[in-house]
Structures are given as C-alpha cells and as structure tokens.
Amino acid sequence: MSRLDRRTVFADTMTARQSEDLTPDVFMIAGFGNTTVAVTEEGLVVVDVPAGSSEKILETIRQKTDAPITTIIYTHIHGDHAFTARDLVEDARKRGHRKPVVIAQHRTLAHLARYREMQPYNWYINQIQAGRGFMRPTGQEKFIPDDIVYPDVTYTDSMSSKLGDLTFELHHYLGETEDGTWVWIPERKTAIVGDLLEGSCPNIGNPFKVQRYEVEWAETLEAIAGKNPEFLVPGHGPLRIGNKATEWCLDNARYLRFFHREVVRLLNEGYWIEDILHMVQPPEDLAGKRFLSGIYGCPAFMIHGIHRRYAGWFNGNASELFPSRSTVIASEMMKFTDPESVLKRALQLKVEGEVQLALHLVDFVIKGAAQKEQQKAALLLKADLLDARSASEVNQIARNIMLAGAEEAEQMAKTL
C-alpha cells in the first residue's frame, strides 16, 4: 500500500453513514461531523455546521421543510462543528428570513481569539493530523475562514429557551475543549452531545493540542446518562438509542475515570511518565469495545494528556533537566561508533520487528554523522522505517504523524 493510500479516512466508528429521523420534529444529518435539526412552530434549530457539509445540510433541510432557520448552536468551535454557518445565514438572507441567532458557550470567544493568534501553527498541525502531508507554514496560512460566524449570544453555565413546543437546554462542559456545549430537549428525551462522544476512545491527549479534561468529561457523560436519553446524537459516529445511549455514556465515563485514577495513583507512588506509559492498560472488559477503539484517541495519548494536567514536564532524569541539544549529543556518540554499523543494526532491528528501536538508532546518525552521505542514507532509512511503522499503526493521528515524518525525512535527504 502506498503512503498516499494510508492517508486518514476516519474509520466507520467515527462517521455516521445514515441520516436519521429521531422523532417527527427532530432529525440528524449524518456525516463525519453530525448535524441535528429540530423543527418547531417558530422555526428551525440547527446544532453544529461542520466544515464542508453546509450544502448537504441545506439540501436535507429543504427536502423536509421551508421553515426559517431561527437558531444555530455550536457545541464547540472546532472546524468540523462550526465553520460553515455562513452558508446557513446566506440561505436565510436569500429567502428573506431573519438572520439566525448563533449561540455558544462564552469561552468560544477566547477560543476563536487563540485560533486567530495561532493561525499558521494550527494550520500546520492540522495538515499533519488530517493526513495532508508535511508542509511547513509560511506564516500567512488561514486556519479559520475570514467569514466565520461569531456567536450572537453566549452563556456561562447553562441556558434554556423554548421554541414552540420544544425546550432547548444548553449545558457547558469541559472535555475536548473548554467551550463545550451539550443540548438536552426534554420533550423528546434527546441529548446532542458534540465531541463528548466520538465513536472512539476519548481524545484526551491529542499530541498537538492544548489541555483537555478527563474528570469533567466523565462527570458530564454520567449526567447525560442520568437523563435516560431515548436518543443520543454524538459529534461523530452513528445515533444511539435507548439502552445503547446510556451504555455508551457510562462506558466512556468509566474508561476516563480509570485512566485518571491510574495515572494519579502512579504519580503518587513516585513513578515518572516513561514508566506510567508502560504500566497502564485499559480495563479488559472495555478494551475490546468498538466504540472505545484507539483509532483517534488512544491509551498512550490519554496517559500523556492526564499526566500533563497533574505533573510538570520533568521526566525523572536529572541529566535531562537542562539538556544539551540532541545534535550535540548525537555527534559525541558518533565519535565512538561507525555510522554504517548503526545503520546496519537498524536494518537488522527492522527485520526483527523492532522498528521503533531502529528509528531511535537512525536518529543518532541523522543528527550526529559527520558525512552528508551518511546522514542522507539515514534519512532515507528513517522514511522507510516510518512507512513500515505506520502500516501497522491503528491510531490514525499517530499514523499521519509518521507518514508526515517520512515525507519530511525524504525532503531533508534531497537537500543534502
């Protein structure tokens, strides 16, 4: 399989293939990111407008009703939930309807400000994470569209409004973001939960992203389960109904609490992150559940994310408190060995199935070999090793990082 063929198309567990009518007046529009629409006597309420989906959203809505879209709710300000509201606003303008009111939790404004400040960086890391390859930013890249629709109304902890016969309760939560909103429609026993549920292991420790909140995430899932929802619309993945909705919430919550408890316990027993990463494994009865598979979040990422919240960056080795540059360390090491021997050993490790260990050896040659031809050979071997490592990697963020690393190594080799 080519590197291009291994680019991420997120697995079925994270993509709802089928739109659903929950009730006669509430329906879900399926996609990689889901949209929920409620039809009231006063107009339509739309929850989430994923980037690239506005045409499908409008087409599906207009097949069902010509009623005006009165309200748009963001569950959080990620692109796969909130970046194309402008198309719904434009639809309202063309139809002579009043502009929809956009509602979000108030931290959305700070979130957007951070995105504005860090546009090239966020563009860069998302290129890698989404499997678009390796390309350094120039400083001019746009991560969020210039015409993104800012909220008209924000709330802090919760808010409730009634349109026609339906009540819309908005509740703030901390989880994948700090500006999370989940929506409860009590008359229809429907919970619309954004990225509290994604069809895979909770993405607590994304390698690129800011801090996330495992305990609060679990608390919110338990609160939703306490509502006994008949319908649960996740941010990603298929609709859950009845007992399956409650099971999904509680199993995710228990998974989160388990990792929190174990990381904190081991920190309190004096272990450092390198040990913790190899000591904590998921509970056996949850590890095999498809909706907790490690395709997006994964146990190692969760451990890193929780550790970052409760501990500093010191790894337990005093030699690395003020480390020398890795290139300097590698250069010193290469004085005591032949780079060709190191590369030969790396190839042997690959044959033995120890690809990760081979990558560490190759990095010493890349950073420390005196001759450019040796560095070039090491870079090309690194690309090959990363391709091999990615081919067996289940987690799609990790896979894309490896594939981007392989491209970067090849690009560097061409410059030598």
Kinemage of the C-alpha trace (Angstrom):
@kinemage 1
@onewidth
@group {chain A} dominant
@subgroup {mainchain}
@vectorlist {calphas} color= white
{ca met a 1} P 0.000 0.000 0.000
{ca ser a 2} L 1.353 3.425 -0.918
{ca arg a 3} L 1.828 6.229 1.541
{ca leu a 4} L -0.980 8.146 -0.145
{ca asp a 5} L -3.332 5.172 0.258
{ca arg a 6} L -2.683 5.147 4.002
{ca arg a 7} L -3.781 8.759 4.467
{ca thr a 8} L -6.530 9.001 7.022
{ca val a 9} L -10.119 8.490 6.108
{ca phe a 10} L -11.550 8.188 9.610
{ca ala a 11} L -12.970 4.801 10.393
{ca asp a 12} L -16.634 3.875 10.332
{ca thr a 13} L -16.944 4.202 14.098
{ca met a 14} L -16.391 7.958 13.729
{ca thr a 15} L -18.542 8.544 10.649
{ca ala a 16} L -22.313 8.246 10.640
{ca arg a 17} L -23.310 6.831 7.275
{ca gln a 18} L -27.066 7.213 7.642
{ca ser a 19} L -29.168 10.259 8.444
{ca glu a 20} L -31.890 9.535 10.964
{ca asp a 21} L -35.350 10.799 11.899
{ca leu a 22} L -35.346 10.672 15.674
{ca thr a 23} L -38.932 11.937 16.030
{ca pro a 24} L -41.307 13.662 13.593
{ca asp a 25} L -39.721 17.004 14.528
{ca val a 26} L -36.054 16.142 15.219
{ca phe a 27} L -33.619 14.620 12.721
{ca met a 28} L -29.888 14.011 12.405
{ca ile a 29} L -27.922 14.741 9.232
{ca ala a 30} L -25.100 12.216 9.058
{ca gly a 31} L -21.504 12.909 8.149
{ca phe a 32} L -18.032 12.803 9.609
{ca gly a 33} L -19.430 15.502 11.893
{ca asn a 34} L -23.150 15.224 12.634
{ca thr a 35} L -25.786 17.964 12.470
{ca thr a 36} L -29.063 17.885 14.390
{ca val a 37} L -32.139 19.837 13.315
{ca ala a 38} L -35.252 20.456 15.406
{ca val a 39} L -38.433 21.668 13.706
{ca thr a 40} L -40.536 23.971 15.883
{ca glu a 41} L -43.590 26.135 15.252
{ca glu a 42} L -41.299 29.179 15.424
{ca gly a 43} L -38.616 27.888 13.071
{ca leu a 44} L -35.656 25.521 12.919
{ca val a 45} L -32.889 24.989 15.447
{ca val a 46} L -29.649 23.638 13.933
{ca val a 47} L -26.953 22.172 16.168
{ca asp a 48} L -23.474 22.124 14.559
{ca val a 49} L -22.500 23.024 10.997
{ca pro a 50} L -19.398 21.025 10.039
{ca ala a 51} L -16.953 22.429 7.506
{ca gly a 52} L -17.652 21.113 4.032
{ca ser a 53} L -21.172 19.920 4.915
{ca ser a 54} L -23.296 23.031 4.503
{ca glu a 55} L -24.567 22.047 1.041
{ca lys a 56} L -25.730 18.658 2.331
{ca ile a 57} L -27.234 20.257 5.443
{ca leu a 58} L -29.263 22.779 3.456
{ca glu a 59} L -30.350 20.221 0.862
{ca thr a 60} L -31.555 17.819 3.571
{ca ile a 61} L -33.354 20.562 5.477
{ca arg a 62} L -35.091 21.924 2.418
{ca gln a 63} L -36.265 18.488 1.369
{ca lys a 64} L -38.189 18.411 4.616
{ca thr a 65} L -39.287 21.986 5.260
{ca asp a 66} L -39.140 25.573 4.022
{ca ala a 67} L -39.342 26.918 7.573
{ca pro a 68} L -36.772 29.575 8.528
{ca ile a 69} L -33.633 28.649 10.428
{ca thr a 70} L -34.002 30.738 13.556
{ca thr a 71} L -31.178 29.394 15.734
{ca ile a 72} L -27.738 27.834 15.238
{ca ile a 73} L -25.971 26.249 18.230
{ca tyr a 74} L -22.263 25.438 18.303
{ca thr a 75} L -21.344 22.527 20.564
{ca his a 76} L -17.776 23.875 20.347
{ca ile a 77} L -15.655 25.882 17.938
{ca his a 78} L -13.820 23.161 16.031
{ca gly a 79} L -13.980 23.263 12.250
{ca asp a 80} L -15.906 20.011 11.993
{ca his a 81} L -18.704 21.598 14.030
{ca ala a 82} L -18.789 25.337 13.473
{ca phe a 83} L -17.003 26.701 10.418
{ca thr a 84} L -19.753 26.940 7.754
{ca ala a 85} L -22.650 28.684 9.478
{ca arg a 86} L -22.204 31.482 6.935
{ca asp a 87} L -23.938 29.327 4.289
{ca leu a 88} L -26.999 28.912 6.502
{ca val a 89} L -27.006 32.648 7.183
{ca glu a 90} L -26.816 33.307 3.444
{ca asp a 91} L -29.688 30.888 2.836
{ca ala a 92} L -31.782 32.891 5.285
{ca arg a 93} L -30.898 36.143 3.501
{ca lys a 94} L -31.863 34.756 0.088
{ca arg a 95} L -35.197 33.562 1.428
{ca gly a 96} L -35.957 36.862 3.109
{ca his a 97} L -35.769 35.305 6.559
{ca arg a 98} L -34.284 36.954 9.628
{ca lys a 99} L -30.635 36.122 10.303
{ca pro a 100} L -30.387 33.056 12.549
{ca val a 101} L -29.241 33.695 16.109
{ca val a 102} L -25.959 31.882 16.799
{ca ile a 103} L -25.470 30.596 20.357
{ca ala a 104} L -22.315 29.217 22.006
{ca gln a 105} L -20.654 28.963 25.388
{ca his a 106} L -18.807 32.200 26.220
{ca arg a 107} L -15.324 30.631 26.143
{ca thr a 108} L -15.834 30.202 22.409
{ca leu a 109} L -14.734 33.836 22.011
{ca ala a 110} L -11.376 33.201 23.706
{ca his a 111} L -11.016 30.006 21.684
{ca leu a 112} L -11.507 31.951 18.449
{ca ala a 113} L -9.036 34.614 19.578
{ca arg a 114} L -6.408 31.927 20.161
{ca tyr a 115} L -7.070 30.469 16.736
{ca arg a 116} L -6.633 33.918 15.198
{ca glu a 117} L -3.329 34.432 17.006
{ca met a 118} L -2.016 30.969 16.092
{ca gln a 119} L -3.429 30.543 12.587
{ca pro a 120} L -0.262 29.298 10.802
{ca tyr a 121} L 0.583 26.879 13.613
{ca asn a 122} L -2.944 25.471 13.776
{ca trp a 123} L -2.988 25.125 10.007
{ca tyr a 124} L 0.370 23.309 10.172
{ca ile a 125} L -0.548 20.777 12.837
{ca asn a 126} L -3.918 20.092 11.267
{ca gln a 127} L -2.270 19.344 7.924
{ca ile a 128} L -0.278 16.628 9.667
{ca gln a 129} L -3.088 15.334 11.870
{ca ala a 130} L -5.572 15.101 8.999
{ca gly a 131} L -3.146 13.258 6.739
{ca arg a 132} L -2.465 16.007 4.231
{ca gly a 133} L 1.288 15.560 4.414
{ca phe a 134} L 4.255 17.561 5.636
{ca met a 135} L 4.500 21.229 4.709
{ca arg a 136} L 5.905 23.965 6.923
{ca pro a 137} L 3.770 27.116 7.262
{ca thr a 138} L 4.874 30.371 5.659
{ca gly a 139} L 3.203 32.498 8.330
{ca gln a 140} L 0.316 33.537 6.068
{ca glu a 141} L -1.897 30.442 6.320
{ca lys a 142} L -5.527 30.739 7.386
{ca phe a 143} L -6.863 28.142 9.794
{ca ile a 144} L -10.308 29.631 10.282
{ca pro a 145} L -12.298 31.275 7.483
{ca asp a 146} L -12.483 35.064 7.388
{ca asp a 147} L -16.274 34.888 7.276
{ca ile a 148} L -16.770 32.571 10.230
{ca val a 149} L -19.975 33.497 12.056
{ca tyr a 150} L -19.334 34.621 15.624
{ca pro a 151} L -21.924 33.891 18.315
{ca asp a 152} L -24.661 36.468 18.820
{ca val a 153} L -25.496 35.069 22.250
{ca thr a 154} L -23.187 33.396 24.749
{ca tyr a 155} L -23.860 31.791 28.114
{ca thr a 156} L -21.700 30.699 31.049
{ca asp a 157} L -23.003 27.599 32.835
{ca ser a 158} L -26.376 26.859 31.277
{ca met a 159} L -29.279 28.451 29.479
{ca ser a 160} L -32.746 27.365 28.465
{ca ser a 161} L -35.153 28.618 25.833
{ca lys a 162} L -38.393 27.392 24.384
{ca leu a 163} L -39.414 27.496 20.746
{ca gly a 164} L -42.881 26.229 20.025
{ca asp a 165} L -43.409 23.006 21.948
{ca leu a 166} L -39.710 22.230 22.398
{ca thr a 167} L -37.326 23.275 25.161
{ca phe a 168} L -33.612 23.584 24.441
{ca glu a 169} L -31.394 23.273 27.496
{ca leu a 170} L -27.739 24.177 26.883
{ca his a 171} L -25.148 22.937 29.366
{ca his a 172} L -21.468 23.853 29.488
{ca tyr a 173} L -18.847 21.162 29.951
{ca leu a 174} L -15.080 20.771 29.966
{ca gly a 175} L -13.837 17.936 27.796
{ca glu a 176} L -12.109 18.011 24.434
{ca thr a 177} L -12.375 21.804 24.629
{ca glu a 178} L -13.106 24.406 27.298
{ca asp a 179} L -16.130 25.788 25.437
{ca gly a 180} L -18.186 22.619 25.156
{ca thr a 181} L -21.993 22.634 24.997
{ca trp a 182} L -24.353 19.700 25.131
{ca val a 183} L -28.028 20.164 24.341
{ca trp a 184} L -30.983 18.471 26.006
{ca ile a 185} L -34.501 18.503 24.501
{ca pro a 186} L -36.556 17.123 27.394
{ca glu a 187} L -39.821 16.738 25.471
{ca arg a 188} L -38.049 14.356 23.078
{ca lys a 189} L -35.589 12.856 25.602
{ca thr a 190} L -32.849 13.750 23.138
{ca ala a 191} L -29.237 14.583 24.021
{ca ile a 192} L -26.992 16.246 21.427
{ca val a 193} L -23.540 15.905 22.907
{ca gly a 194} L -20.907 17.166 20.463
{ca asp a 195} L -17.479 15.635 20.959
{ca leu a 196} L -18.244 14.178 24.358
{ca leu a 197} L -18.768 11.082 22.217
{ca glu a 198} L -16.840 10.468 19.007
{ca gly a 199} L -17.096 6.788 18.169
{ca ser a 200} L -13.628 6.009 19.513
{ca cys a 201} L -11.512 6.235 22.644
{ca pro a 202} L -11.897 9.746 24.177
{ca asn a 203} L -9.340 12.079 22.650
{ca ile a 204} L -7.955 13.396 25.936
{ca gly a 205} L -4.302 13.711 24.982
{ca asn a 206} L -4.055 14.815 21.364
{ca pro a 207} L -0.294 15.186 20.698
{ca phe a 208} L -0.762 18.597 19.058
{ca lys a 209} L -3.470 20.250 21.119
{ca val a 210} L -3.994 22.143 24.365
{ca gln a 211} L -5.065 20.646 27.683
{ca arg a 212} L -8.208 18.526 27.896
{ca tyr a 213} L -10.249 17.484 30.926
{ca glu a 214} L -10.853 13.832 31.711
{ca val a 215} L -12.695 14.048 35.060
{ca glu a 216} L -15.125 16.737 33.936
{ca trp a 217} L -15.666 14.811 30.704
{ca ala a 218} L -16.629 11.732 32.721
{ca glu a 219} L -18.887 13.751 35.047
{ca thr a 220} L -20.790 15.178 32.098
{ca leu a 221} L -21.293 11.770 30.483
{ca glu a 222} L -22.650 10.466 33.781
{ca ala a 223} L -25.025 13.424 33.994
{ca ile a 224} L -26.293 12.730 30.471
{ca ala a 225} L -26.769 9.039 31.297
{ca gly a 226} L -28.775 10.174 34.319
{ca lys a 227} L -31.294 11.756 31.966
{ca asn a 228} L -32.011 8.307 30.474
{ca pro a 229} L -31.969 9.687 26.935
{ca glu a 230} L -34.033 7.908 24.335
{ca phe a 231} L -31.898 9.405 21.583
{ca leu a 232} L -28.249 10.425 21.713
{ca val a 233} L -26.608 12.283 18.821
{ca pro a 234} L -22.798 12.230 19.063
{ca gly a 235} L -20.424 14.681 17.439
{ca his a 236} L -19.130 11.766 15.365
{ca gly a 237} L -20.480 8.301 14.770
{ca pro a 238} L -23.971 6.830 14.498
{ca leu a 239} L -27.056 7.673 16.504
{ca arg a 240} L -27.525 5.712 19.737
{ca ile a 241} L -30.997 4.809 21.018
{ca gly a 242} L -32.258 3.758 24.451
{ca asn a 243} L -30.005 1.474 26.470
{ca lys a 244} L -27.169 1.787 23.957
{ca ala a 245} L -27.097 5.544 24.563
{ca thr a 246} L -26.726 5.059 28.309
{ca glu a 247} L -24.155 2.277 27.868
{ca trp a 248} L -22.029 4.456 25.586
{ca cys a 249} L -22.011 7.318 28.093
{ca leu a 250} L -21.231 5.198 31.138
{ca asp a 251} L -18.564 3.054 29.495
{ca asn a 252} L -16.747 6.146 28.212
{ca ala a 253} L -17.024 7.717 31.664
{ca arg a 254} L -15.630 4.614 33.359
{ca tyr a 255} L -12.788 4.478 30.814
{ca leu a 256} L -11.872 8.093 31.551
{ca arg a 257} L -12.054 7.638 35.313
{ca phe a 258} L -9.906 4.500 35.139
{ca phe a 259} L -7.072 6.291 33.342
{ca his a 260} L -7.339 9.289 35.661
{ca arg a 261} L -7.175 7.066 38.733
{ca glu a 262} L -4.233 5.009 37.481
{ca val a 263} L -2.093 7.940 36.333
{ca val a 264} L -2.679 9.821 39.579
{ca arg a 265} L -2.015 6.681 41.647
{ca leu a 266} L 1.293 6.015 39.914
{ca leu a 267} L 2.366 9.652 40.221
{ca asn a 268} L 1.639 9.434 43.936
{ca glu a 269} L 3.768 6.284 44.112
{ca gly a 270} L 6.734 8.098 42.608
{ca tyr a 271} L 6.679 6.839 39.027
{ca trp a 272} L 7.647 9.027 36.071
{ca ile a 273} L 5.939 9.318 32.717
{ca glu a 274} L 8.131 6.733 30.931
{ca asp a 275} L 7.146 4.112 33.497
{ca ile a 276} L 3.479 5.115 33.569
{ca leu a 277} L 3.156 4.800 29.796
{ca his a 278} L 4.132 1.135 30.033
{ca met a 279} L 2.269 0.315 33.249
{ca val a 280} L -1.308 1.385 32.475
{ca gln a 281} L -3.522 -0.744 30.237
{ca pro a 282} L -7.279 -0.363 29.619
{ca pro a 283} L -9.705 -2.476 31.659
{ca glu a 284} L -10.191 -5.821 29.918
{ca asp a 285} L -13.984 -5.551 29.714
{ca leu a 286} L -13.730 -2.172 27.951
{ca ala a 287} L -10.630 -2.705 25.814
{ca gly a 288} L -12.465 -4.721 23.171
{ca lys a 289} L -15.428 -2.415 22.707
{ca arg a 290} L -15.504 -0.977 19.213
{ca phe a 291} L -16.660 2.457 20.340
{ca leu a 292} L -13.577 2.660 22.605
{ca ser a 293} L -11.096 1.597 19.927
{ca gly a 294} L -7.872 3.589 19.669
{ca ile a 295} L -8.376 4.954 16.168
{ca tyr a 296} L -8.445 8.631 17.182
{ca gly a 297} L -7.816 8.956 20.867
{ca cys a 298} L -5.746 6.109 22.302
{ca pro a 299} L -4.499 4.956 25.718
{ca ala a 300} L -0.968 6.359 25.298
{ca phe a 301} L -2.337 9.766 24.304
{ca met a 302} L -4.740 9.686 27.257
{ca ile a 303} L -1.899 8.969 29.680
{ca his a 304} L 0.133 11.862 28.286
{ca gly a 305} L -2.839 14.228 28.493
{ca ile a 306} L -3.729 13.333 32.071
{ca his a 307} L -0.070 13.412 33.128
{ca arg a 308} L 0.357 16.873 31.643
{ca arg a 309} L -2.558 18.120 33.723
{ca tyr a 310} L -1.210 16.889 37.048
{ca ala a 311} L 2.555 16.953 36.637
{ca gly a 312} L 5.292 19.097 35.118
{ca trp a 313} L 7.462 18.337 32.119
{ca phe a 314} L 10.378 16.869 34.099
{ca asn a 315} L 10.763 13.201 33.141
{ca gly a 316} L 12.620 12.000 36.243
{ca asn a 317} L 16.115 12.026 34.740
{ca ala a 318} L 18.194 14.858 36.227
{ca ser a 319} L 20.583 14.649 33.262
{ca glu a 320} L 17.793 15.981 31.086
{ca leu a 321} L 16.770 18.935 33.245
{ca phe a 322} L 18.929 21.280 31.142
{ca pro a 323} L 19.727 19.020 28.190
{ca ser a 324} L 22.309 19.623 25.532
{ca arg a 325} L 20.988 19.849 22.003
{ca ser a 326} L 20.219 16.424 20.622
{ca thr a 327} L 22.516 17.070 17.669
{ca val a 328} L 25.420 17.693 20.055
{ca ile a 329} L 24.685 14.500 21.984
{ca ala a 330} L 24.435 12.512 18.751
{ca ser a 331} L 27.702 13.956 17.435
{ca glu a 332} L 29.513 12.857 20.594
{ca met a 333} L 28.039 9.373 20.377
{ca met a 334} L 29.038 9.014 16.737
{ca lys a 335} L 32.676 9.567 17.745
{ca phe a 336} L 32.598 6.176 19.439
{ca thr a 337} L 30.968 4.157 16.689
{ca asp a 338} L 30.768 3.780 12.946
{ca pro a 339} L 27.557 5.260 11.448
{ca glu a 340} L 27.472 2.428 8.927
{ca ser a 341} L 27.368 -0.076 11.773
{ca val a 342} L 24.493 1.781 13.411
{ca leu a 343} L 22.514 1.785 10.158
{ca lys a 344} L 23.233 -1.903 9.668
{ca arg a 345} L 21.946 -2.630 13.158
{ca ala a 346} L 18.841 -0.523 12.464
{ca leu a 347} L 18.112 -2.618 9.377
{ca gln a 348} L 18.512 -5.779 11.426
{ca leu a 349} L 16.124 -4.447 14.063
{ca lys a 350} L 13.570 -3.783 11.328
{ca val a 351} L 13.843 -7.430 10.240
{ca glu a 352} L 13.369 -8.477 13.872
{ca gly a 353} L 10.230 -6.362 14.128
{ca glu a 354} L 11.802 -3.719 16.391
{ca val a 355} L 11.024 -0.792 14.091
{ca gln a 356} L 10.601 1.726 16.896
{ca leu a 357} L 14.023 0.939 18.345
{ca ala a 358} L 15.526 1.139 14.852
{ca leu a 359} L 14.115 4.653 14.497
{ca his a 360} L 15.968 5.774 17.627
{ca leu a 361} L 19.248 4.461 16.272
{ca val a 362} L 18.730 6.115 12.895
{ca asp a 363} L 18.151 9.475 14.568
{ca phe a 364} L 21.630 9.319 16.100
{ca val a 365} L 23.144 9.042 12.627
{ca ile a 366} L 20.926 11.780 11.172
{ca lys a 367} L 21.899 14.210 13.911
{ca gly a 368} L 25.462 13.117 14.594
{ca ala a 369} L 27.135 11.685 11.495
{ca ala a 370} L 29.912 13.874 10.103
{ca gln a 371} L 29.404 12.965 6.446
{ca lys a 372} L 26.373 14.122 4.500
{ca glu a 373} L 26.129 10.867 2.599
{ca gln a 374} L 25.737 9.005 5.884
{ca gln a 375} L 23.070 11.462 7.003
{ca lys a 376} L 21.269 11.073 3.685
{ca ala a 377} L 21.306 7.278 3.940
{ca ala a 378} L 19.962 7.549 7.494
{ca leu a 379} L 17.183 9.929 6.426
{ca leu a 380} L 16.064 7.614 3.654
{ca leu a 381} L 16.147 4.675 6.043
{ca lys a 382} L 14.113 6.697 8.535
{ca ala a 383} L 11.477 7.341 5.862
{ca asp a 384} L 11.339 3.624 5.140
{ca leu a 385} L 11.087 2.752 8.834
{ca leu a 386} L 8.306 5.281 9.428
{ca asp a 387} L 6.400 3.899 6.466
{ca ala a 388} L 6.750 0.431 7.932
{ca arg a 389} L 5.757 1.613 11.407
{ca ser a 390} L 2.709 3.472 10.070
{ca ala a 391} L 1.448 0.456 8.145
{ca ser a 392} L 0.720 -1.388 11.385
{ca glu a 393} L -0.486 1.617 13.396
{ca val a 394} L -4.192 1.604 14.296
{ca asn a 395} L -4.340 5.142 15.640
{ca gln a 396} L -4.907 7.478 12.736
{ca ile a 397} L -3.370 10.596 14.275
{ca ala a 398} L -0.200 8.619 15.046
{ca arg a 399} L -0.210 7.117 11.565
{ca asn a 400} L -0.433 10.526 9.927
{ca ile a 401} L 2.372 11.886 12.102
{ca met a 402} L 4.564 9.003 10.971
{ca leu a 403} L 3.689 9.477 7.305
{ca ala a 404} L 4.409 13.203 7.555
{ca gly a 405} L 7.703 12.376 9.273
{ca ala a 406} L 8.619 10.076 6.397
{ca glu a 407} L 7.926 12.862 3.904
{ca glu a 408} L 9.995 15.295 5.952
{ca ala a 409} L 12.925 12.857 6.066
{ca glu a 410} L 12.794 12.435 2.285
{ca gln a 411} L 12.686 16.205 1.787
{ca met a 412} L 15.695 16.666 4.065
{ca ala a 413} L 17.624 13.933 2.223
{ca lys a 414} L 17.110 15.798 -1.070
{ca thr a 415} L 18.753 18.914 0.349
{ca leu a 416} L 21.994 17.126 1.326
